[in-house]
Structure formats: structure tokens, C-alpha cells
Amino acid sequence: MRRLCATVLVFEAVVIGLAIPVAITIAHTGAGEAGVAGGVLAAGALVIAGLVGRPGQRWALVAGTVLQAALIATGAVVPAMYGLGVIFGALWLTAIWLGRRYQVP
């Protein structure tokens, strides 16, 4: 489960980083606002990716799920993020499901 979930979150951090210039250019969001919001989400994804699946860190799955909801909410600024958020949310749930199904005890 650790590898699957961490992989989803790392790729998600890349997509969030790439969405920052889009938010500035297309949505006319201030560079500081877009940078801070995108930076916090991307950094959160990377931190959670490092903690997910470790013993005693079950809260990381909940935090990752909250991050998925936050990513979908960014669609209010960059409409394409609605679709990307749903895709990453589906990948996140699939990673959890497959990880639990095939996890070696």
C-alpha cells in the first residue's frame, strides 16, 4: 500500500506544481496567492507520501483523503483541476483498495 499511495501523491504534487502557472495566467490569480496555495498543497502531498503506510501513521491515509478533497476544491480557481482532482481521487482510492487487498501481513 505504501508504494501505491506514495506514487499517487508524488505525481499529484507534480501536477499541483504545474497548475500554479496556469492559475496565474488563466485564472488571473496573484502569483503570491497561487504560489502559496499550490506550494502548501504540493508540500503536503510530499510529506504525506513519505509517511503513508508506515507503522503508526494510519492518519496519513485520512490526511491523503483530505488532500484529494482539497485538490478537487482547487477547481474553483482552475476548472481543469476538477477533472484532475477526480482522477487523482479515484487513483488514491484504488491504491488504498489494492494495497489492502494484496498487503502481505
C-alpha positions as CSV (number, residue, x, y, z in Angstrom):
1,M,0.0,0.0,0.0
2,R,2.9,2.3,0.8
3,R,4.3,2.4,-2.7
4,L,1.0,2.7,-4.4
5,C,-0.3,5.6,-2.3
6,A,3.1,7.4,-2.2
7,T,3.3,7.2,-6.0
8,V,-0.1,8.7,-6.4
9,L,0.8,11.6,-4.1
10,V,4.2,12.3,-5.7
11,F,2.6,12.5,-9.2
12,E,-0.1,14.7,-7.6
13,A,2.5,17.1,-6.2
14,V,3.9,17.4,-9.7
15,V,0.5,18.2,-11.2
16,I,-0.2,20.8,-8.4
17,G,3.1,22.4,-9.2
18,L,2.3,22.6,-12.9
19,A,-1.1,24.1,-12.1
20,I,0.4,27.2,-10.3
21,P,1.4,29.0,-13.6
22,V,-2.0,28.0,-15.1
23,A,-3.7,29.7,-12.1
24,I,-1.7,32.8,-12.5
25,T,-2.1,33.0,-16.3
26,I,-5.6,31.8,-17.0
27,A,-7.4,32.5,-13.7
28,H,-5.6,35.8,-13.1
29,T,-4.8,34.7,-9.6
30,G,-2.0,36.7,-7.8
31,A,1.4,35.0,-8.1
32,G,1.8,35.0,-4.3
33,E,-1.6,33.5,-3.6
34,A,-1.2,30.8,-6.3
35,G,2.4,30.0,-5.2
36,V,1.5,29.7,-1.5
37,A,-1.7,27.7,-2.1
38,G,0.0,25.4,-4.6
39,G,3.1,25.1,-2.6
40,V,1.3,24.2,0.5
41,L,-0.7,21.5,-1.3
42,A,2.3,20.1,-3.1
43,A,4.4,20.1,0.0
44,G,1.6,18.4,1.9
45,A,1.3,15.7,-0.7
46,L,5.1,15.0,-0.5
47,V,5.0,14.9,3.3
48,I,2.1,12.5,3.3
49,A,3.7,10.4,0.6
50,G,6.7,10.0,2.9
51,L,4.5,8.9,5.9
52,V,1.8,6.8,4.3
53,G,2.0,3.1,5.0
54,R,4.4,3.4,7.9
55,P,3.5,1.7,11.2
56,G,1.6,4.0,13.5
57,Q,0.9,6.5,10.7
58,R,-2.7,5.5,9.8
59,W,-3.7,9.1,10.0
60,A,-1.7,9.7,6.8
61,L,-4.5,7.9,4.8
62,V,-7.1,10.3,6.2
63,A,-4.8,13.2,5.5
64,G,-4.3,12.0,1.9
65,T,-8.1,11.7,1.5
66,V,-8.5,15.3,2.8
67,L,-5.8,16.4,0.3
68,Q,-7.8,14.8,-2.5
69,A,-10.8,16.8,-1.5
70,A,-8.7,20.0,-1.4
71,L,-7.4,19.3,-4.8
72,I,-10.9,18.9,-6.2
73,A,-11.8,22.2,-4.5
74,T,-9.0,24.0,-6.4
75,G,-11.2,23.6,-9.4
76,A,-12.9,26.7,-8.3
77,V,-9.8,28.6,-9.4
78,V,-8.6,26.4,-12.3
79,P,-11.6,24.5,-13.7
80,A,-9.3,21.7,-15.2
81,M,-8.5,20.8,-11.6
82,Y,-12.0,19.5,-11.1
83,G,-11.3,16.7,-13.6
84,L,-7.7,16.1,-12.4
85,G,-8.9,16.0,-8.8
86,V,-11.5,13.4,-9.6
87,I,-8.9,11.3,-11.5
88,F,-6.4,11.5,-8.6
89,G,-9.1,10.8,-6.1
90,A,-10.0,7.7,-8.0
91,L,-6.3,6.7,-8.2
92,W,-6.0,7.3,-4.4
93,L,-9.0,5.1,-3.5
94,T,-7.8,2.4,-5.9
95,A,-4.3,2.5,-4.4
96,I,-5.8,2.0,-0.9
97,W,-8.1,-0.7,-2.1
98,L,-5.4,-2.6,-3.9
99,G,-2.9,-2.1,-1.1
100,R,-5.2,-3.5,1.5
101,R,-6.2,-6.4,-0.8
102,Y,-2.7,-7.5,-1.6
103,Q,-0.9,-6.4,1.5
104,V,1.4,-9.1,3.0
105,P,0.7,-9.4,6.7
